[in-house]
Amino acid sequence: MRLGAIDQEHTDAVIAHMMRDPSQPSAIIASDNLVGRQVFRSLRSLGLSVPNDVSLISYFNPDWTTVTSPPVTVVDQPVYDMGPIAAERLIARIEGSNEPVRTINVSTALISKGSVGKPG
């Protein structure tokens, strides 16, 4: 896990460091679609091919993932369903709810679009 992809410049530095490492990754899973786009750009700026040099998966399913070459594989999340659930839980906590912490599962789907290759 790598942190620090707060903007394109920082993402470029994180990805360059990862890809110089002797144990460089064969795949990168970006934490969200904004970081995914930055990672895609970083890999391209290093002259790396997705998925030939490194596979890429991102979260959510924004339009940009369909117009890249190759299109980026995503884990689609129901973010518009997750928002109200999170807001309700937060408001209950703010209002003093003593309800115990609980896990709420939401359905996701892997949408393969071409950015995942065979492990090298």
Helices and strands as residue ranges (DSSP letters): H 8-20, E 27-29, H 33-45, E 55-59, H 64-67, E 73-76, H 79-94, E 109-111
